[in-house]
Amino acid sequence: MAEAAPTLRGRPLSPHLQVWRWHVTLAASILHRLTGMALYGGALILAGWAVALASGPGPYGGYMRILGSAPGKIALFALTVALLFHMANGVRHLVWDSGKGFELKTADATAVIALIFGVAGAMVVWLIAAAAGAL
């Protein structure tokens, strides 16, 4: 009885991003990871604010000047978008954990809703802050 020579099978390869078709759910997945990383930076900014607050009026005033500058406000607005998108996409994942929302149209629609919520929600938060005189 002739036995076949054992051969090593290569590991299956996933398509590279250059081959993969970009779509909204792919973008939402990547943005979810990126916003999660950005929120770590936001936590460091918040910790720096707390340290400056505890250090007295001088350091606190300097820190608030940095956050109140144009680049500081842009960074804080971007963090607001990141927080709201990450939260909305997290809710989307919770729904998926229940076994619902996997249909293609539903997954695409909820990804778009999470993206819109992140941007529109941040705009609303900042408009309320501006109206309250917090900016």
SULKAZI-V333587 format. One record per residue. N is the residue number from 1. SS is DSSP state (H for helix, E for strand, C for the rest). Layout:
N;SS / N;SS
This chain:
1;C / 2;C / 3;C / 4;C / 5;C / 6;C / 7;C / 8;C / 9;C / 10;C / 11;C / 12;C / 13;C / 14;C / 15;C / 16;C / 17;C / 18;C / 19;C / 20;C / 21;C / 22;C / 23;C / 24;H / 25;H / 26;H / 27;H / 28;H / 29;H / 30;H / 31;H / 32;H / 33;H / 34;H / 35;H / 36;H / 37;H / 38;H / 39;H / 40;H / 41;H / 42;H / 43;H / 44;H / 45;H / 46;H / 47;H / 48;H / 49;H / 50;H / 51;H / 52;H / 53;H / 54;H / 55;H / 56;C / 57;H / 58;H / 59;H / 60;H / 61;H / 62;H / 63;H / 64;H / 65;H / 66;H / 67;H / 68;H / 69;C / 70;H / 71;H / 72;H / 73;H / 74;H / 75;H / 76;H / 77;H / 78;H / 79;H / 80;H / 81;H / 82;H / 83;H / 84;H / 85;H / 86;H / 87;H / 88;H / 89;H / 90;H / 91;H / 92;H / 93;H / 94;H / 95;H / 96;H / 97;H / 98;C / 99;C / 100;C / 101;C / 102;C / 103;C / 104;H / 105;H / 106;H / 107;H / 108;H / 109;H / 110;H / 111;H / 112;H / 113;H / 114;H / 115;H / 116;H / 117;H / 118;H / 119;H / 120;H / 121;H / 122;H / 123;H / 124;H / 125;H / 126;H / 127;H / 128;H / 129;H / 130;H / 131;H / 132;C / 133;C / 134;C / 135;C
